[in-house]
Amino acid sequence: MRKTFGYHLYNNEVGLELIQLLSNHSSPKITLRYIGIEQEDVQSDLAKLPKR
């Protein structure tokens, strides 16, 4: 359930640092891997942001 909870928090735009803290992980990279977010997903999300 922790993994699902973290995944849903991430998808609802809760900060990764908070999810990392709640999961007791030592780095954001570990948290992303734990909840199943791949680097491609992060890059895809970043590409959707408006450009200035």
Long-range contacts (C-beta under 8 A, 24 or more apart in sequence): 3-34, 3-35, 3-36, 6-31, 6-34, 6-35, 7-35, 7-36, 7-37, 10-35, 10-37
